Amino acid sequence: MNSTQPTRANEAEQITEQSSLTRGIPELVRIPTGSFLMGCETGQDNEKPVHRVWVDEFLLAATQVTNAQYARFLRAAASIPPPFWNDPAFNHPDQPVVAVSWHGAVRYCAWLNAASGAASQTNKFRLPTEAEWECAARAGVEDKLFPWGDAAPQSLPDYEARCADYWKTGPEPVARTAPNAYGLYNMCDNVHEWCGDWYAPDYYTTSPERNPRGPETGERRASRGGSWRHHVKISRCAARSSIPPDFKYADYGFRVACDIS
């Protein structure tokens, strides 16, 4: 991983159209059908047991939802901006939008469906499941802690510079560093990302093998990824987190997923 943005090697797998960009629809990356080992035996208790999971093909946004993208939703829906919207540490157009509750993220997905015409189709925008998120973060790499391998984040050549720049006071603009092997940016850093699932610490003991979607009920919603506010800014692929769905934190954002008909 480095501080320059590389040319994508997998152009054929990307679903990007100029008309979509003008409507503010996120760039989507196709995540292939397949299985992977979910969890981490050396991680927290809620990451165990490690178990094989099958995930059907889906689309995932290449980046976290940005302020510029979220602004279109606010204008169209005449909604009140989230906290920190006018804070200089958080309001760069290309920074991920933060302090959006889980409910707010779901409302954004609903608006995106209507704005894109997906509401009348089978391809619908939504939040990714925990399993989909981890599968995408790993990008075909099993038995490794991070998308690049097992080396600590502090060993990355640009880590200290990022900590000294935007990460001192907020998230950095998206897609400033190299993507993972699937072409996804900031999958384990910058802000925590809401998932669609309810959260349960022992869910892996009963999780189905195919397309798990979390418990039926709960009090907290699952989230994934690292945070600019943490001591170590980049999380392991398997690391899990959760907060109540109405909370609005300055290090919480989201990216959208989309079904494939």
N, C-alpha and C positions, 0 to 999 in steps of 0.2 A: 504494500500500500504506500502511495506517495502523495504529495501535495498537488500534483498536476492531474488534470482530468484527461484520461486516455480516450482514444477512439474506441467505440464499442466493437467488440470482436464478433458479436452475435446479432448483427442487424436483422437477420431473417426472423428472429424470434420476437421482435418488438412490434407492438401494435400502436403505431403513431401516425396520425393523419393531421394535415394542416387544419382542416375544418374542426377537428376535435380540439386542437390547441387553442383556436380562437374562441371556443366556448369554455375554455378553462378545464377541459377534461384531462385528468392526469395521464402521462405517458405510462403505458402498461407493458409489462413483461410477462411472457408466457412461462409458467412454471410447469415442467413436464410431470406426467403421471409417474409415480414410483413409490418405493418404500425406503425408509431410513430408520436408523436407531435413534429414538427420541429419549432425551434425558441424559444424565451424567452420573456415573457411579462415584465420582470424587466431588460432586457438587453438594448442594443442600438436600435435606431429606425430601423436600417436595419435588425433587428432580428424579426420584427413584420410585420403582425400579426402572432401569433402562429397558425399553421395550420397542419392538419393531412395529412401525405404523405405516399404513398405506394411505397415500393422499392422491386423490384424483387431480387431473390437470385443472389449473385455474390461472387467472391473471392477477398480477400484483403490481401496484404502482411502483415505478422505479425510485420514487422519492417519497419522503414524508410530505403530507399536505402543507403547502406553503401559505404564508400570509396573503400573497397575491391571489392564489386559488381560493382561499377561504373568503376573501373580500368579495368575490363575485357572488358567493352564496349569501353573504350578509346583505348585499344590495338587493339581490333578487327576492330574498325572503323578508326583507325589512327587519332583520334580527339585530339584537343588541350585541355589540362586540364582546368577546371574552375579556377577562382581566388581562392587564399588561398590553392591551392592544396598541396603546399610544406611548408605551414605554420605549425610549430609544434603544434599550438593550434587547428588545424583542420585536421591533416593528420593521426590520428590513424586509422588503417584499419577498426575498428568497429564503428567509429563515422559516423554519417550520412554525406553523401556528401553535401556540401553547395555551394552556389553561382552558381547554375545551373539555367539558365533561364527556363521559361515555355517551350520555343521551344526546349531547350536541354533535358528537361524531356520527351517531346513527342518523340524526336529522340531516347532516350534510350528505350522507350516502343516499338518503331518500330524495333530496333535492337533485343530486347528481343523476340519479335514475331518470327523474322527470326532465331535466335539462338536456340529457343526452338521448332521450327517447328509449332508454333501456327499460323503463317501467312497463312498456308494452311488449317487451321481448323476454326471452329466458336468460339473457346475459344481464345480471343485475349487480350493481355495486353494493358492497357491504364491508364490514370489518373482517379481517382474516381470523381464522381460528388459531389457537396456540400451535396446533400441529402444522398448519399451513405456514405459519410464520417461521417456526424452527426449521422446517423443511427448506424454505426459501433462503433462510440465513445460512444454512449449511451448504447450499448450492452443490449438492452431490458429494460432499466430503463427510465421511463418517469417522467416528472415534477421534475427533479433534475438538479442542476447546473453543477455537475461534474460526471464523471463515478462512483465515490464512494458515491455520495450523495451531500449534500449542505454545508458540512464543508469546510472552507477556505483552500486553499493549504498550507498555513503556519502552519496549524494544523497537517499536516502529519508528522509522526515521523522522516522521513529521509529528509524532505525538506531543512532544514538549512544546513545539511551536503552536499547535492547536490549543493546548492548555493555556498558553500565554496570550492567545488572541481572543477570539469570541468566547471561548469556554470559561473565561474568567468571570463573565457576568451573564451569559446566556448561551443559547444554541448558536451554532454557526450556520450560515446559508447552506442549503442542501447541495449535494453533488460536487463538493469541492475536493474530495479525495476519490481515489479509484474505487469502482464498484466491486462487488464480489463476482464470482464466476458466472452468475446468472444475470449480471448487469444491474444489480440493485444497490443503491447508495445508502450509506449510514444505517445499515441493518442492525448494528449492535452498538450504535453510539448516538450522541446528540440529544435525543429525547426518548423517554419511554413511549411505547406505542400501544394504544388500546387494542385489545383483541375482542372478538365477539363473545367469547365464552364467559360463563360464570366461573369463578375460581374455587377450587377445593384443593388443599395441600396434599391429600391422599388420592387424588383422582387417578393417578397412574396405576394404582392397584386394581382398578375396575374399568379402565379405559378400553373401548372397543378397538380392534385392530385396524378397521377401515374408517377413515374420515372422522375421527373423534371430534366432537363439538362441545365438550365440557359437560358439567353437571346440568341437570334440568333446572335447578334453582340455586340460589346462593345470596350472599350479602355483599360480595366484592366481585368486581370484574377483573379478568386476567389482563395482564400487560406484559410486554416483552421489550428487550433492548436496554441499552445503557442510558446514561444521563450526564449532561454537562455539569450537573450540580454534585455528582458523586466524586469521591476521592479518586477512584479509578473510573475513568470516563467511558470505557468500552466494556461491555458485558460479554460473558460467554454465550454461545449460541443457545445453551440449554437453560440459562438462568431465567427464573420465573419471578414475577412480581404481581401485585394486585392492590387495588384501592376501591372504596365504594364508588359506584357509578356516577354519583352527583358531585364528586370532588373535582376541583379545578386547580391543578398544580402548574407551576411555571416550568416544570421539566416533563410535562406530559403532552404528547401530540398523538398523531395517528397517520397511517397510510391506508389506502383503500384496496380491497380485493374485488374481483369480479368473477362471477361464474362463467363457464364456457358451455354453451348449449350443446 
